[in-house]
Amino acid sequence: RNAYDVVVANACFGNFFDTDTILAAMTSCLKFGGTLFITHPLGADFVQKLHQEDPSTVPHLLPTRDQLENTKLALKVVEWQQEDQEGNPIYLAGAVKVPYQQLPQVLRFRGTVDSGYGRGGKKLGFPTANLPESLFSNALENVSTGVYFGWAVIEGTDGEIHKAAVNVGYSPTFEGKENTEKIIEAHLIPDEPLEDFYGVTMRLALCGFLRPEQKFDSFPDLMAAITNDVSNAKEALTVEPYASLQADLFLVNANEEWIGTSGGDATASWEFQDLSAALEEKSEV
């Protein structure tokens, strides 16, 4: 796992019985920045013909570009070729393994920012907003610990929507100061410096995942990891579908009343919505 620069499936992808599992296995073999190639020298139409003639031997077609771009794996399509230089049909799809992957749902949270555990923006070097689990009943039980990314807005401000790298978990690196409950620790990535905003209400929409939560040997190691997380979150939020979710009505209409459909009240609430539905409902402004 995470060992190879290139993994290739040539003239065989359609023959696998479970192409989702094969694609996931190929991705897991790659280093970050490594490239996965699916190729066939005679093209997608040839494979389709074989599939029609003998589906037991060729049970699947070659993936379309749209299918590759929406696998929910940590892949970004960078090469796509259906003809060679002489116009003959070929199939070449190349995708780079990126350090982020799509969530099946947008996870929306609204609540009052807590003062946390004394290790916020001043110590970590990033504007940090904590939303404790107690605000959200059992909503975080099925949210895996780890580092996510998404968009955030502070209610009662000018409505600017900020990128965010977000840890959900217990912050195990702080010896003796581990969180007693799972918290949402959002590191905001503003274009301009932000003042402390403890006690104000924040809206947060998570749409992607970076890595599992882990314990580091030292505070400098933690800082290096957070810096890398912030960099990866910034990059991810410039590409689709993540960039479009800045126009999520939950964020755009931050000064209008909102109570999530999954639970909570006017003080704090949450809502988990399928990503595809969220993209359809976003603001057109």
Stockholm file with secondary structure:
# STOCKHOLM 1.0

chainA/1-285         RNAYDVVVANACFGNFFDTDTILAAMTSCLKFGGTLFITHPLGADFVQKLHQEDPSTVPHLLPTRDQLENTKLALKVVEWQQEDQEGNPIYLAGAVKVPYQQLPQVLRFRGTVDSGYGRGGKKLGFPTANLPESLFSNALENVSTGVYFGWAVIEGTDGEIHKAAVNVGYSPTFEGKENTEKIIEAHLIPDEPLEDFYGVTMRLALCGFLRPEQKFDSFPDLMAAITNDVSNAKEALTVEPYASLQADLFLVNANEEWIGTSGGDATASWEFQDLSAALEEKSEV
#=GR chainA/1-285 SS CCCEEEEEEESCGGGCSCHHHHHHHHHHHEEEEEEEEEEETTCHHHHHHHHHHCTTTSCCCCCCHHHHHTSSSSEEEEEEEEECTTSCEEEEEEEEECSCEEEEEEEEEEEECBCTTSCSHHHHSSCEEEEEGGGGTTTTTTSCSEEEEEEEEETTSSCCEEEEEEEEECCTTSTTCCCSSCEEEEEEECSSCCCCCTTSEEEEEEEEEEECCCCCSSHHHHHHHHHHHHHHHHHHTTSTTTGGGGGCHHHHTTTSCCCCTTEECSSSEEEEEEHHHHHHHSCCC
#=GC SS_cons         CCCEEEEEEESCGGGCSCHHHHHHHHHHHEEEEEEEEEEETTCHHHHHHHHHHCTTTSCCCCCCHHHHHTSSSSEEEEEEEEECTTSCEEEEEEEEECSCEEEEEEEEEEEECBCTTSCSHHHHSSCEEEEEGGGGTTTTTTSCSEEEEEEEEETTSSCCEEEEEEEEECCTTSTTCCCSSCEEEEEEECSSCCCCCTTSEEEEEEEEEEECCCCCSSHHHHHHHHHHHHHHHHHHTTSTTTGGGGGCHHHHTTTSCCCCTTEECSSSEEEEEEHHHHHHHSCCC
//
